[in-house]
Amino acid sequence: MTAPLLRSVGGHPVLVWRCGGPRLAISSAPHGGGIGLRSWVLNATVPRGYDHPDPAGHVAEMAAELGLPGDGVGLLTAVDVRHEVTSVDSGVRVSVTTGVDEAIWAAAPEECAAWRPGTINAVCWSPVRLSEGALVNAIATVAEAKAQALVEAGLDGTGTVTDAAVVLCPPDGDAEPYGGPRSRIGAALARAVHAAVAAGL
């Protein structure tokens, strides 16, 4: 997968990837989340204090304005996406935008876990097919590598409350059964995410 195109919607920068054919994806993004075939990905800057009542619908409007057909994945962040960092390891390509103004610990007491701004978005591409189980495992690997980078940087938290990730792979071919941090693809994914988040910090 090549580097994203930089576009603009409503005066805000947007990174756009066209897949050149559907890719199997897993995502926690507000638009196109879950597991399924996706034809594009966008990572869009929105204003701080963003409170759109329908983020998924807002992404759909952006996609229409950008001429992106079919199903895709849309991530949102208050970070200027022009500060995106790309890392490549053993054919795995990762693009991360890192905003950590208010990092939190995932298991913080409820009274300490109120929403605060800050988002780390990761768009990850595997060169080979992953099974659905491996895709789920890969999302966990992304979270673990991100948390490792934050802790090593001395930040007081494992992420932010609005972090999102997407992992995409070819829809056919022999499927890798594992995506954990010691599997063939998962290890490369972990290193690439760690490097990109560390550089983004």
N, C-alpha and C positions, 0 to 999 in steps of 0.2 A: 504494500500500500504506500502510495506517495504522500508527500506532505500535504496538509490541508490548504485549501484556498482561503484567502482572507477576503471577506465580503462585509457589507454594512447593511444593517436594518434599523431604521429609526435613528440613525446617527450613531449607533453602537456597533462595535466590531463583532463579527461572527466568523468562526472557523468552520469550514464546510468540507466534508469528505464525501465524494461520490464513489460508491463501491464498485462500479463497473460490472454489476451483476449482484444478485442477492447474496448476502453473507448470513450465516447462522450467528445469532448474537444472544448474549445475556446481558441484562442491564437493570440498574436501579434508578435510571433517569426518570424525570417526571413525564416525559413523552417517549413512548416506545419501550417502556420497561418490560421485564419478563424475559421469556425465551421465544425466539422466532426469527424468521427471515427479515432482514433489514437491508435497504438499498442506499441509505445515506446516514450520515451522522453530522450533527452540528453542535457546537459549543459556543454559546452566545453570552456576551456581556450584557447585564441588565443593571439598572441604577441601584445603588445602595438603598436599603429600605424597600426593595421590590416587594409588592404585595398584591400582584395580579390574582384575582379570584380563581382563575383557571390557567395555571402554568402550562398544562398539556395543550390546551386550546391555543394559547399564545404561541407555543412552538409550532403548532400546525399552521398558524397564520404566517409566521416567519418562513416556514418551508414553502408555502405557496408563493410568497413574495420572491423567494430565491429560486423558484422553479424546480423544486425537488419533488419528484413524483413518487408515489407508492409509500410504503411503510419505512420509517426511519427512526432514529434515536435523537432526542434533543436534550442537551444539558444546559443549565443556566448557572451563571456565576456573576458576582459583583466585581470579580477580578477582570482587569483588561486582558482579554485573551491573546492580545499581541505579545504578552509575556509568556506564552506557551513554551514549554521545554520538551524536546523530543529526545528519547533515548532508544537505542537499538541494541539488541543482544541476541545473537544466534538466530536471527530471522524474526524475532519478536520485536514489534515496534510499538512504542508507548508515547502518547502525547498527554502532558499533564499541565493544568493550570492550578496554581497553588495560592490559596488565600487562607491564612491561619490567624487572623486578628484575634479570634476567640476560640482557640482549641479547647476541647473538653476531653475528659476521660470517659470512655464508653460506658463504664459502670458507675459513674458518679451518682451520689444520692439524688433522688428526684428533685429536691429543693435546690440543687446546684446545676440542674440540667435544663434550665430555661433556654429558649431559642435566642441565639446571638448570631450576628453575621459572620460569614467566613465559609468558604467552600473550596474543597479540593476535588477537581474533576479529572478523571483518568479515562482516556480513550485508548484501548489496547487491541492490537491486531496479532493474531497467531497465523503463522504461515501454513499450518496444517489443521485438518479437521480435529475438533475435540468432541468427545461424547457429551451428552447433556450433563452427566455427572461430573465430568472434567470441567465443564463450563462453570458449574456451581462452585467447584473446588477452586477454579481460577479466580473467581470474584473474592473468595476468602483470602487467597494468596495476595491479591492486590491490596486488600485491607491490612494484612499483616506487614507487607513491605512498606506501605505508607506509614503505619504506626512506628515501625522500626526507625524510619528516617526522621520522624518527628521527635522521638525520644532521644536519638543520637544527637539531634540538634539542640537538645536541652529545653524543648517546649513542654509545657505542662499539659499534656493530653495526647490522645491517640488519633484525633481527627476533629472534624467539626460536625455539627448536627445536620448539615445539608450536603455532605460529600456524596458524590455519585460516581459510578463507574460503568463502563461498557467493555466487554470482551467480544471480539468478532473473529470468526474463522471461516474457511471455505465450507460450503454446505455438503461437500461430498469427499470421497476418499476414505482410506482407512482411518478410523477415529482413534486418537490417543485416549486411553482410558482414564488418565489421571491428570490433574492440573495443580496439584499441591507443590509446595516450594522445593521438593526434592525430586519431582518428576522432570522429564526432559524439557517440556514446554514451560511448566510452572516455575522451574528454577530460573530460566531466562526471563520470564515475566517478572518474577520477584526482583531480580537484579535490575531490570530496566525501570520498573516502577520506583524502586529505592533510589536509583541514580537521578531520575527525573524530578522526584519530590525534593531530594536533597539539593539539587541545583536550583529548583524553583524557590526554595526557602532563602 
